[in-house]
Amino acid sequence: MAPDNYPMERTAVPTDSHVLQDADQIAAISKRLKRAHGQMGAVVRMLEEGRSCEDVITQMAAVNKAINTAAFMLISSSLKECIVDPAIDSESMTEKLQRLFLSLA
């Protein structure tokens, strides 16, 4: 992973794929996932410390919500970029992103 002060390296992707380009959205999604990563560590510690099931499950629900929200943000941002980019077949990309969205349901 590139340090925060260096741009992320982009690799070539097939034309039927999309790589999010919006730096602000990438930063927001990354921040949310980093928070979820920290929450997951807390879940493991809580379990190992013998915390109540209710406390552990509550924290697990927070992790789940953070991850799902990040995924929804990624899909919606990608969809927005794909619709406005004339080089992308927006219909097929929309279908692909819809399938990804439904995979989270």
C-alpha distance (Angstrom), angle and dihedral (degrees) to the residues before:
residue distance angle dihedral
M1 . . .
A2 3.80 . .
P3 3.80 118.6 .
D4 3.82 114.7 -103.2
N5 3.79 93.0 -103.2
Y6 3.82 95.0 54.5
P7 3.79 125.1 72.2
M8 3.77 115.4 -110.6
E9 3.78 114.1 -103.6
R10 3.79 111.7 -113.1
T11 3.75 120.9 -149.6
A12 3.77 127.2 -158.9
V13 3.77 113.2 -90.5
P14 3.78 131.1 -167.3
T15 3.79 115.0 -91.9
D16 3.81 91.3 -112.2
S17 3.81 90.5 61.0
H18 3.75 131.1 71.6
V19 3.79 131.7 -146.4
L20 3.78 114.7 -160.8
Q21 3.80 110.9 -115.2
D22 3.83 102.2 -178.3
A23 3.81 103.4 107.4
D24 3.81 92.9 -162.2
Q25 3.80 91.8 53.8
I26 3.79 91.6 45.1
A27 3.81 89.4 52.7
A28 3.82 92.7 47.6
I29 3.81 92.9 48.0
S30 3.80 92.0 45.8
K31 3.80 91.1 49.8
R32 3.80 91.2 51.5
L33 3.82 92.1 48.3
K34 3.80 92.1 48.3
R35 3.79 88.6 52.4
A36 3.81 89.9 50.0
H37 3.80 89.2 49.5
G38 3.80 89.9 55.3
Q39 3.80 91.2 46.2
M40 3.80 90.0 52.3
G41 3.80 89.9 54.3
A42 3.79 87.9 52.6
V43 3.81 90.0 52.3
V44 3.80 91.2 54.8
R45 3.81 91.7 47.7
M46 3.79 91.9 47.8
L47 3.79 91.3 51.0
E48 3.81 92.5 47.7
E49 3.81 91.0 47.5
G50 3.78 91.4 54.0
R51 3.79 97.8 -113.5
S52 3.78 119.0 171.1
C53 3.78 119.9 -78.9
E54 3.79 89.1 -120.5
D55 3.81 92.1 56.8
V56 3.81 92.8 46.2
I57 3.80 93.8 47.2
T58 3.80 91.8 47.2
Q59 3.80 89.7 54.4
M60 3.82 91.4 45.1
A61 3.81 89.4 53.1
A62 3.81 89.3 53.1
V63 3.82 90.5 52.1
N64 3.79 90.9 48.6
K65 3.81 92.4 49.9
A66 3.81 92.2 48.3
I67 3.80 92.6 50.6
N68 3.80 93.7 45.6
T69 3.79 91.8 47.6
A70 3.81 90.1 51.7
A71 3.81 90.1 49.9
F72 3.80 92.2 49.5
M73 3.80 90.0 48.5
L74 3.80 90.3 51.5
I75 3.79 93.1 49.2
S76 3.81 95.1 45.9
S77 3.81 93.0 46.4
S78 3.79 91.2 47.9
L79 3.77 91.5 48.2
K80 3.80 90.8 51.8
E81 3.81 91.8 50.8
C82 3.79 93.3 46.0
I83 3.77 94.0 50.9
V84 3.81 93.5 53.4
D85 3.83 96.4 41.9
P86 3.82 109.1 89.5
A87 3.82 91.1 -162.5
I88 3.81 91.4 66.1
D89 3.79 124.8 76.7
S90 3.79 92.5 -121.6
E91 3.80 94.8 -168.6
S92 3.80 95.7 57.0
M93 3.80 91.9 39.5
T94 3.79 90.6 50.2
E95 3.81 89.6 53.0
K96 3.80 91.1 48.8
L97 3.81 92.6 49.3
Q98 3.80 90.8 46.7
R99 3.81 89.2 55.4
L100 3.81 89.2 50.9
F101 3.79 89.9 49.3
L102 3.81 91.2 51.2
S103 3.80 90.8 48.7
L104 3.80 87.1 66.4
A105 3.81 93.3 54.0
